[in-house]
C-alpha cells in the first residue's frame, strides 16, 4: 500500500487532479480536506479516498490502475482484521462475540483514506488534520515513521509515537452509540515534515 501511496502523490499535479472531487460521497476522491467546500480553514494535507459498499459502489475499481491491486488486497486484509476487532469489542462489552453477526452481518461500508502531509514551512500555523473523532465504527491506521498523530487524553494532546509494522485502532462514534460506555478517541495530526498515513 505504501508504494501505491507514494506513486500516487509523486505524480504531477495534473495527473492527481483527474481524481479531484470536493464531494464527500464520491467513490474516488483526491482532495485537500474533509469537506473543502464548507470549511473556512483547510488542512495541510492531500488525500486520496477510495470507498467501497458491497453491491452499491466500488471505488477500488475506479482508482488509478497502479493503486487497484494493492488497495483491494489491503481492503481484504483490513476486513478480516476489522471483523476480529469488532468481535473483541462486542465481547468485551458483554454483548458476545457473535453480536457482530446479528447486528452487522457484513461490514456495510469501508473506505481507505491515504493522507500525504507535505512539508509545511510553518507547522505552528496549521494542522495536517484538525481535532476530530472518527464518525465510523473503527479506524485502523497505518502511519509512517515520521509521526504527528496526537490523541486527546485528560484534556491534553498527547503524541502517539509511531511503532514500526503496527496499526493504531481508533474507536469511532458509531461504536460509542452501540456501546455507550466507550469513549471515542479524539485525535489530530500535526504538520511535521513530509509524511504519509493510510486509514481504513
C-alpha positions as CSV (number, residue, x, y, z in Angstrom):
1,X,0.0,0.0,0.0
2,X,2.9,2.4,0.8
3,X,4.3,2.0,-2.7
4,X,1.0,2.8,-4.3
5,X,0.5,5.8,-2.0
6,X,4.0,7.2,-2.9
7,X,3.4,6.6,-6.6
8,X,0.0,8.5,-6.5
9,X,1.3,11.5,-4.6
10,X,4.6,11.6,-6.6
11,X,2.6,12.1,-9.8
12,X,2.4,15.6,-11.4
13,X,-0.5,17.7,-10.0
14,X,-2.4,17.4,-13.3
15,X,-2.5,13.6,-13.1
16,X,-3.7,13.7,-9.5
17,X,-6.3,16.3,-10.3
18,X,-8.1,13.8,-12.6
19,X,-9.4,12.3,-9.4
20,X,-10.2,15.6,-7.6
21,X,-13.6,16.0,-6.0
22,X,-14.9,18.1,-3.1
23,X,-18.0,15.8,-2.9
24,X,-17.6,13.7,0.2
25,X,-19.8,10.9,-1.2
26,X,-17.9,10.2,-4.4
27,X,-16.4,6.7,-4.8
28,X,-12.9,8.0,-5.5
29,X,-11.8,11.5,-4.4
30,X,-8.5,13.3,-4.4
31,X,-9.0,16.2,-2.0
32,X,-7.2,18.5,0.3
33,X,-9.6,18.5,3.2
34,X,-12.6,16.6,4.7
35,X,-15.2,18.9,3.2
36,X,-13.3,21.8,1.4
37,X,-16.5,23.5,0.2
38,X,-17.7,24.0,3.7
39,X,-14.5,24.6,5.7
40,X,-13.2,28.1,6.3
41,X,-9.7,26.8,7.1
42,X,-8.2,24.0,5.0
43,X,-6.0,21.3,6.5
44,X,-2.3,20.9,5.4
45,X,-2.7,17.6,3.6
46,X,-3.6,15.9,0.4
47,X,-5.8,12.8,0.5
48,X,-6.9,10.0,-1.9
49,X,-10.2,8.4,-0.7
50,X,-11.4,5.1,-2.0
51,X,-14.9,4.0,-0.9
52,X,-16.5,0.5,-1.1
53,X,-20.0,-0.6,-0.3
54,X,-20.9,-4.2,-1.3
55,X,-23.3,-4.3,-4.3
56,X,-23.6,-0.5,-4.4
57,X,-20.3,1.1,-5.3
58,X,-16.7,0.1,-5.6
59,X,-14.2,3.0,-5.8
60,X,-11.4,0.5,-5.8
61,X,-12.2,-0.4,-9.4
62,X,-12.1,3.2,-10.3
63,X,-8.8,4.0,-8.6
64,X,-5.7,4.7,-10.5
65,X,-4.5,1.5,-12.1
66,X,-1.4,1.2,-10.0
67,X,-3.5,1.5,-6.8
68,X,-6.2,-1.1,-7.6
69,X,-4.3,-4.3,-6.7
70,X,-2.7,-3.0,-3.6
71,X,-5.9,-1.3,-2.4
72,X,-8.0,-4.4,-3.0
73,X,-5.5,-6.7,-1.2
74,X,-5.3,-4.2,1.7
75,X,-9.1,-3.9,1.9
76,X,-9.4,-7.7,2.3
77,X,-6.8,-7.9,5.0
78,X,-8.4,-5.0,6.9
79,X,-11.8,-6.6,6.5
80,X,-10.5,-9.6,8.3
81,X,-8.8,-7.5,11.0
82,X,-11.9,-5.3,11.3
83,X,-14.1,-8.3,11.9
84,X,-11.7,-9.6,14.6
85,X,-11.7,-6.2,16.3
86,X,-15.5,-5.9,16.2
87,X,-15.9,-9.4,17.8
88,X,-13.4,-8.5,20.6
89,X,-15.0,-5.1,21.2
90,X,-18.5,-6.5,21.5
91,X,-17.4,-9.5,23.6
92,X,-15.5,-7.2,26.0
93,X,-18.7,-5.1,26.3
94,X,-20.6,-8.2,27.4
95,X,-22.6,-8.4,24.1
96,X,-21.0,-11.7,23.0
97,X,-18.6,-12.2,20.1
98,X,-21.5,-13.2,17.8
99,X,-23.1,-9.8,18.3
100,X,-21.4,-8.6,15.1
101,X,-23.1,-11.4,13.0
102,X,-26.5,-10.4,14.4
103,X,-26.2,-6.6,14.2
104,X,-23.9,-6.2,11.2
105,X,-23.8,-9.4,9.1
106,X,-21.3,-7.7,6.7
107,X,-19.3,-4.6,7.2
108,X,-21.6,-2.2,5.2
109,X,-19.1,0.4,4.1
110,X,-15.3,0.6,4.0
111,X,-13.0,3.4,3.0
112,X,-9.3,3.8,2.5
113,X,-8.0,7.3,3.1
114,X,-4.4,7.8,2.1
115,X,-3.1,11.1,3.5
116,X,0.0,12.8,2.4
117,X,1.3,15.6,4.6
118,X,3.8,17.7,2.6
119,X,6.5,19.6,4.5
120,X,5.0,22.7,6.0
121,X,7.0,25.9,6.1
122,X,5.5,26.9,9.4
123,X,3.7,24.0,11.2
124,X,2.6,26.2,14.1
125,X,0.1,27.9,11.7
126,X,-2.0,24.8,10.8
127,X,-2.8,21.1,11.4
128,X,-2.4,18.3,8.9
129,X,-5.8,17.2,10.2
130,X,-7.7,19.2,12.8
131,X,-9.0,17.6,16.1
132,X,-11.9,15.3,15.5
133,X,-13.4,11.9,16.4
134,X,-13.9,9.4,13.6
135,X,-17.6,9.1,12.6
136,X,-17.4,5.4,11.6
137,X,-17.1,2.3,13.8
138,X,-13.4,1.6,13.8
139,X,-10.5,3.2,12.1
140,X,-7.4,1.1,11.5
141,X,-4.4,3.5,10.9
142,X,-1.1,2.6,9.5
143,X,1.4,5.5,9.8
144,X,4.9,6.0,8.6
145,X,7.9,6.7,10.9
146,X,7.5,10.5,10.9
147,X,4.7,10.7,13.3
148,X,2.4,13.6,14.0
149,X,-0.7,11.8,15.4
150,X,-1.9,13.0,18.7
151,X,-4.8,11.9,21.0
152,X,-6.7,14.0,23.5
153,X,-6.2,12.4,26.9
154,X,-7.4,14.1,30.1
155,X,-7.7,17.4,28.3
156,X,-4.2,17.4,26.9
157,X,-2.9,16.5,23.4
158,X,-0.5,13.5,23.6
159,X,1.8,12.4,20.8
160,X,1.4,8.9,19.6
161,X,4.9,7.6,18.7
162,X,5.0,5.5,15.5
163,X,5.7,1.8,16.1
164,X,7.1,0.0,13.0
165,X,4.7,-2.5,11.5
166,X,1.9,-1.7,13.9
167,X,-1.6,-0.4,13.5
168,X,-3.4,2.2,15.6
169,X,-7.0,1.4,16.2
170,X,-9.4,4.3,16.9
171,X,-12.9,3.6,18.3
172,X,-15.3,5.8,16.4
173,X,-18.6,7.5,17.0
174,X,-20.8,4.6,15.8
175,X,-19.3,2.1,18.3
176,X,-19.9,4.6,21.1
177,X,-23.5,4.7,20.1
178,X,-23.6,0.8,20.1
179,X,-21.7,0.7,23.4
180,X,-22.4,3.8,25.4
181,X,-19.7,3.4,28.0
182,X,-16.8,3.5,25.4
183,X,-15.4,7.0,24.8
184,X,-14.4,7.7,21.2
185,X,-10.9,8.8,20.6
186,X,-10.5,12.5,19.8
187,X,-7.3,13.0,17.8
188,X,-5.4,15.3,15.5
189,X,-2.4,15.2,13.1
190,X,0.3,17.8,13.3
191,X,2.3,19.1,10.3
192,X,5.8,17.7,10.9
193,X,8.0,17.0,7.9
194,X,6.7,15.2,4.8
195,X,4.8,12.1,5.8
196,X,2.1,9.6,4.8
197,X,-0.7,7.7,6.6
198,X,-3.3,5.2,5.4
199,X,-6.6,4.9,7.3
200,X,-9.4,2.4,6.8
